[in-house]
Amino acid sequence: MPNPSTPDPSTPDPSMPNPSTPVSARSPLLIPYRRLFTPYRRLFVLPGTRAFTAGNLMARLPMGMFGVSAVVMIAGARGSYALAGAVTATGLAATAVTAPWIARLVDRYGQARIAVPATVCAVLGSLALVLCVRYDAPDWTLFAAYAATATTPNTGGMSRARWTHLLTSDPAALHTANSFEQAADELCFMLGPVLAAFLTGTFFPEAGTLVGAVLLLTGILLFAAQRSTEPPPRPRTPARAPLRAPGMPTQLAVCLAMGAVFGAMEVVTVAFADDRGHRSAAGVALGLQAAGSCVAGLVYGVMKPGGPAGRRLPWCVAAMTALMTLPLLAATLTGSLLVLSAALLVAGTATAPTMVTNMALVQQRSPEGRLNEGMTLAVTGLLGGIACGSATGGWVVEHVSATAGYGVPVVAAALALLISLAAAGQRRTTQARGRRPQMSDPYQPSSSVQSSEGWYMRRCPK
């Protein structure tokens, strides 16, 4: 009879590595990385998610290309950065007006039915801009052509709407999906300007706009073809407009303030690098900020945040406000572009968690059947904040200094913190009022008296 304490030679020792397992997979250093990406692998097990994500990323990349490409193309042909900036600003204003309307149609009639013709219109506007610049058309035609690109649908919002539709019953997986989408946003806005600068500088000035238009149309067609993951349209919904939903105006105000952080940071960093004689290095510094945000977003997606999103948002914004002081300190104390880049990398780690939490609140507070419209309003708030932050940061740089300009993102982040704290306090007050017991009327008998009277009347009828 074999001794139970003696191990069976045919049974593998769990403490020893399995010879059939690759060496790279047995390395203990890779265990944290495998654990990091496990929740993301589970997302893409769902049928159709890989295809719609690939198409959406392809369509989202040009969002970081069009602005840079238009500026380079117009400034190179007309010799005026003022004209190029005015044209792109007109496009942003047109987007702020048109995007919520397009999103409302998407909610009402479906993504594929609205996104494809809207994208075709936007691509035609980009082609018209290229022709107007190429053949020296009047300046007003540039404004009209670029304004036509405002019909571009909110690709990130449509992708988040699909995840919400697929993962309604799994909040943890939805949190991971939202974190992935934010990391994808950062990646696209980090690579988009670099790709646009490469195309316009290597080939010809119109190359960035043309390649962006092809990627946008191809990506939207691939995305719209995945009908199995598309949320059902809501032709007639009795829900109120997202702008009037409880808590939504506060979230849009937070988006406006955070957009000012991003817009000011971009303009001030370009000016700071230009003062040091390394203007081309500004893109690298801003890319490091986006890289820090991208990595932080992926890590945040596998975490299990405690408490509701409304309680977490002030903490996230507070961390963002604290970290935004690092570029100001680096520029003030050292004046080194290298130290500033390191500070931007660290400061960027607060961006994605804050944006993920804020967008989760936007999703929760958007009325049923109008999710795309609600998220597009949030993006519109960010764009408006970027415009305000860019203008304010540029004014400070011109009238004070580039170093002082880094105070603008700190002030904007502090404003977002005040708004989120005020909203949290108002919400706690409302909840406390809802839990407060109702005072009994002294002129009405209590429930015990009423019940005893009822018992007496039943026992002793007249």
KETOR-266756 format. One line per 10 residues: their letters; for each residue x negated, y negated, z of C-alpha. Coordinates in steps of 0.2 Angstrom, whole numbers, plus 5000, padded with zeros to 4 digits. Example, Ala and Ser with C-alpha at 12.3 -4.5 7.8 and 13.67 -1.06 7.14 Angstrom:
<voses>
as	4938:5022:5039  4932:5005:5036;
</voses>
This chain:
<voses>
mpnpstpdps	5000:5000:5000  4992:4983:4995  4988:4971:5008  5000:4956:5007  4986:4944:5012  4975:4949:4997  4979:4939:4982  4984:4948:4966  4971:4946:4953  4985:4945:4939;
tpdpsmpnps	4993:4930:4948  4984:4914:4943  4978:4903:4957  4988:4887:4957  4973:4877:4963  4963:4882:4948  4966:4873:4931  4975:4883:4918  4963:4888:4904  4977:4886:4891;
tpvsarspll	4979:4868:4896  4969:4855:4886  4955:4847:4896  4962:4830:4893  4978:4835:4901  4970:4843:4916  4960:4827:4920  4966:4820:4937  4963:4802:4930  4977:4804:4918;
ipyrrlftpy	4990:4809:4930  4995:4791:4934  4996:4787:4915  5007:4803:4912  5019:4798:4927  5019:4780:4920  5026:4785:4903  5037:4799:4909  5053:4788:4911  5050:4780:4894;
rrlfvlpgtr	5048:4797:4886  5065:4802:4893  5073:4787:4885  5068:4793:4868  5075:4810:4870  5092:4803:4866  5097:4806:4848  5095:4791:4837  5085:4780:4850  5068:4782:4841;
aftagnlmar	5075:4777:4824  5085:4762:4830  5070:4756:4841  5058:4758:4826  5069:4747:4815  5072:4735:4828  5054:4732:4832  5050:4730:4813  5064:4717:4813  5058:4708:4829;
lpmgmfgvsa	5040:4706:4824  5044:4692:4811  5051:4682:4825  5034:4677:4830  5028:4675:4812  5040:4663:4805  5036:4647:4815  5017:4648:4813  5019:4653:4794  5031:4638:4791;
vvmiagargs	5019:4626:4799  5004:4632:4790  5013:4633:4773  5021:4615:4775  5006:4606:4782  4994:4614:4769  5005:4609:4755  5012:4592:4761  4997:4587:4772  5009:4582:4787;
yalagavtat	5010:4592:4803  5023:4580:4809  5034:4585:4794  5030:4604:4798  5035:4601:4816  5051:4592:4812  5056:4606:4800  5053:4620:4813  5062:4610:4826  5077:4608:4815;
glaatavtap	5077:4627:4813  5077:4629:4832  5092:4617:4834  5101:4626:4820  5098:4643:4829  5104:4636:4845  5121:4632:4837  5123:4647:4825  5116:4661:4836  5130:4662:4848;
wiarlvdryg	5143:4662:4834  5134:4676:4825  5133:4686:4841  5152:4684:4844  5155:4691:4827  5143:4706:4831  5153:4710:4846  5170:4708:4837  5166:4717:4821  5151:4728:4825;
qariavpatv	5132:4726:4823  5130:4734:4805  5144:4725:4798  5138:4707:4803  5119:4709:4805  5115:4715:4787  5124:4700:4778  5118:4688:4791  5100:4694:4788  5102:4693:4770;
cavlgslalv	5107:4675:4771  5092:4671:4783  5080:4680:4770  5087:4670:4756  5083:4654:4767  5065:4659:4769  5063:4662:4750  5071:4645:4747  5059:4637:4758  5044:4646:4749;
lcvrydapdw	5051:4640:4733  5054:4622:4739  5036:4621:4746  5028:4629:4730  5037:4618:4718  5035:4601:4728  5054:4599:4731  5060:4584:4741  5057:4585:4759  5076:4586:4764;
tlfaayaata	5076:4603:4755  5064:4610:4767  5076:4606:4781  5090:4613:4773  5081:4629:4768  5074:4632:4785  5091:4629:4793  5098:4643:4783  5086:4655:4792  5096:4652:4808;
ttpntggmsr	5108:4666:4804  5095:4678:4809  5104:4690:4822  5097:4692:4839  5088:4708:4836  5083:4710:4854  5100:4707:4861  5107:4720:4849  5094:4733:4855  5098:4730:4873;
arwthlltsd	5117:4731:4869  5114:4749:4862  5104:4754:4878  5118:4747:4889  5131:4757:4878  5120:4773:4880  5115:4772:4898  5130:4764:4907  5131:4778:4919  5112:4778:4923;
paalhtansf	5106:4762:4931  5088:4768:4933  5086:4772:4915  5094:4756:4910  5082:4747:4920  5068:4756:4912  5075:4752:4894  5077:4734:4899  5059:4733:4904  5053:4742:4888;
eqaadelcfm	5063:4729:4878  5054:4715:4887  5037:4722:4884  5042:4724:4866  5046:4706:4866  5030:4701:4873  5021:4712:4861  5029:4705:4846  5027:4687:4851  5008:4691:4854;
lgpvlaaflt	5005:4700:4837  5017:4690:4827  5007:4674:4826  4990:4683:4824  4997:4693:4809  5004:4676:4802  4988:4667:4804  4979:4682:4796  4990:4683:4781  4991:4664:4778;
gtffpeagtl	4972:4662:4779  4967:4678:4770  4979:4678:4755  4989:4662:4752  4999:4650:4763  5016:4658:4758  5011:4676:4762  5016:4675:4781  5034:4670:4777  5036:4682:4763;
vgavllltgi	5029:4697:4773  5040:4692:4788  5056:4691:4777  5052:4709:4770  5049:4716:4787  5065:4708:4794  5076:4714:4780  5069:4732:4780  5070:4733:4799  5088:4727:4800;
llfaaqrste	5093:4739:4787  5085:4754:4796  5092:4748:4813  5110:4746:4806  5109:4763:4798  5109:4771:4815  5128:4771:4817  5128:4785:4831  5120:4773:4844  5130:4758:4839;
ppprprtpar	5142:4751:4852  5160:4751:4847  5167:4734:4841  5179:4725:4851  5191:4716:4838  5202:4708:4851  5196:4706:4869  5205:4696:4882  5189:4692:4891  5184:4674:4894;
aplrapgmpt	5170:4666:4885  5153:4671:4893  5149:4653:4896  5164:4652:4908  5160:4669:4917  5156:4668:4935  5138:4665:4938  5133:4664:4920  5130:4645:4920  5117:4647:4933;
qlavclamga	5108:4661:4924  5108:4650:4908  5100:4636:4919  5087:4648:4925  5083:4653:4907  5082:4634:4902  5069:4631:4916  5059:4647:4912  5059:4642:4893  5051:4626:4898;
vfgamevvtv	5037:4636:4907  5033:4645:4891  5034:4630:4879  5023:4619:4890  5010:4633:4893  5008:4635:4874  5006:4617:4870  4995:4613:4885  4984:4628:4882  4981:4623:4863;
afaddrghrs	4976:4605:4869  4965:4612:4882  4955:4623:4870  4955:4609:4857  4947:4597:4870  4933:4610:4873  4930:4612:4855  4937:4630:4853  4955:4627:4847  4955:4644:4838;
aagvalglqa	4952:4652:4855  4969:4646:4861  4978:4660:4853  4967:4673:4862  4971:4665:4879  4989:4665:4875  4988:4683:4869  4980:4688:4886  4995:4680:4895  5007:4690:4884;
agscvaglvy	4997:4706:4887  4998:4704:4905  5016:4702:4904  5018:4717:4893  5008:4728:4905  5018:4722:4920  5034:4725:4911  5030:4743:4907  5024:4746:4925  5040:4737:4932;
gvmkpggpag	5051:4749:4921  5045:4764:4931  5048:4756:4948  5063:4758:4958  5068:4740:4963  5077:4738:4979  5093:4729:4981  5104:4721:4968  5096:4710:4954  5104:4694:4961;
rrlpwcvaam	5094:4697:4977  5078:4701:4968  5078:4686:4956  5073:4673:4968  5058:4684:4974  5053:4686:4955  5054:4668:4952  5044:4664:4967  5030:4675:4962  5030:4667:4945;
talmtlplla	5029:4650:4953  5015:4655:4963  5005:4663:4949  5008:4648:4938  4997:4638:4949  4982:4649:4944  4980:4641:4927  4981:4624:4935  4968:4628:4948  4957:4636:4934;
atltgsllvl	4958:4621:4923  4956:4608:4937  4941:4616:4947  4931:4624:4933  4936:4617:4916  4931:4634:4909  4941:4641:4895  4935:4659:4900  4941:4657:4918  4957:4649:4911;
saallvagta	4960:4665:4900  4958:4676:4915  4970:4665:4925  4983:4666:4911  4981:4685:4911  4985:4686:4929  4999:4673:4928  5007:4683:4914  5010:4698:4925  5025:4689:4933;
taptmvtnma	5034:4685:4917  5041:4702:4912  5048:4707:4929  5056:4690:4930  5064:4691:4913  5069:4709:4915  5079:4704:4931  5086:4689:4924  5092:4698:4908  5100:4712:4919;
lvqqrspegr	5110:4698:4928  5115:4691:4911  5121:4709:4906  5131:4711:4922  5139:4694:4921  5144:4695:4903  5162:4699:4900  5166:4716:4893  5166:4716:4874  5155:4701:4873;
lnegmtlavt	5138:4707:4878  5129:4701:4863  5136:4684:4864  5131:4683:4883  5113:4689:4879  5112:4677:4864  5117:4662:4875  5102:4667:4887  5090:4667:4872  5097:4650:4866;
gllggiacgs	5094:4644:4884  5076:4650:4882  5074:4641:4865  5081:4625:4872  5069:4626:4887  5054:4630:4875  5058:4614:4865  5060:4603:4881  5044:4611:4889  5034:4608:4873;
atggwvvehv	5039:4590:4872  5036:4587:4890  5019:4596:4890  5014:4586:4874  5018:4570:4882  5008:4574:4898  4993:4579:4887  4994:4563:4877  4996:4551:4891  4987:4559:4905;
satagygvpv	4976:4574:4901  4976:4592:4896  4972:4598:4913  4986:4588:4921  4998:4596:4908  4996:4613:4917  5007:4605:4931  5022:4605:4919  5024:4624:4920  5022:4624:4939;
vaaalallis	5036:4611:4940  5047:4620:4928  5045:4637:4938  5048:4628:4954  5065:4621:4946  5070:4639:4941  5066:4644:4959  5077:4631:4966  5091:4635:4955  5090:4654:4959;
laaagqrrtt	5089:4650:4977  5105:4639:4976  5114:4652:4967  5109:4666:4979  5115:4655:4994  5131:4651:4985  5134:4670:4982  5131:4674:5000  5143:4660:5006  5156:4667:4994;
qargrrpqms	5154:4685:5000  5155:4679:5019  5171:4670:5015  5178:4686:5007  5173:4697:5023  5180:4684:5035  5196:4691:5044  5212:4683:5041  5219:4673:5056  5236:4679:5062;
dpyqpsssvq	5250:4667:5062  5255:4663:5080  5273:4661:5075  5274:4679:5067  5275:4695:5077  5260:4706:5077  5260:4722:5067  5261:4732:5084  5277:4722:5089  5284:4724:5071;
ssegwymrrc	5281:4743:5072  5288:4744:5089  5304:4735:5084  5306:4746:5069  5304:4761:5080  5317:4754:5092  5329:4751:5078  5327:4768:5071  5330:4776:5088  5344:4765:5093;
pk	5355:4760:5079  5370:4749:5082;
</voses>
